[in-house]
Amino acid sequence: ETGGSGGGGGGYSLSRNPGGSATAGQGNDGGNGFGASGNLQSAGGGGGGAGSAGGDASSDTGGAGGNGVSSSITGTPVTYAGGGGGSVFNSSNRGSGGSGGGGNGGSNNPAVDGQDGTANTGGGGGGGYSTAGSGGSGVVILRTLATASATTGSPIVTQDGSYNIYKFTQSGSITF
């Protein structure tokens, strides 16, 4: 079985199957899994991030999540959309999440759930043997010279020089 596809695909741990394919323009492929059915050294590949592919798993080691991409739309560089780390079956060597909010992978022994992606980064959740992490929520950021006449959803409003920055971390609207 191949890992799931999406913005950035994830890896699957059995039979060294390939990671999932990314959706064009939205991310990178997931890393390859390691092991076979009943193999105590099996591990999952890391999920692809917006900036790079997920890492391949190896014996007893989950693949690292791919790194996200940096954006300075707010005036300060922030990395978004990192891939989640791969899980591991019988080891503590869980895959680390990629920069940009990717969650660390989980493990079966010791029992550790996959870590959630960081909120407001769009980072992927870490893989898990019993429970995988959830992806981090996204964010909408508008950078404009115009000043809003009304907003809903309580955006965070800051300025960068002459620009108004409207950062929505929940549903909302803006009127100019």
Secondary structure, DSSP 8 states (H G I E B T S, - for coil): -----BSS-----GGG-----B-TTT-------B--TT-TT-B------SSS-----BTTB-------EEE-TTSS-EEE-------BSSSS------TTT-----BTTTTB------TTTT------SS---------EEEEESS--SEEES--EEEEETTEEEEEESSS-EEE-
